[in-house]
Amino acid sequence: MNKKKASGLVGIIVGGIWLANNYKHFDEQGFVAIGMPLLILVAGVVYFVSGTKSS
């Protein structure tokens, strides 16, 4: 597994856990609660996919 794919996997895991944890605050804070975890999750998916193509 190359570095880009590994960092993408870490981003998916961390972003996914953080996003799932922040859904309980969605009613109070709206999209502010899920904005950053969603960005990390999407960036992780992009890195994972681009790491797979370069291998």
MONORUR-V189947 format. One record per helix or strand of 3 or more residues. SS is the DSSP state (2 for helix, 1 for strand). FROM is the first residue (numbers start at 1). TO is the last residue. If there is no record, write none. Layout:
SS;FROM;TO, SS;FROM;TO
//
This chain:
2;3;29, 2;32;54
//
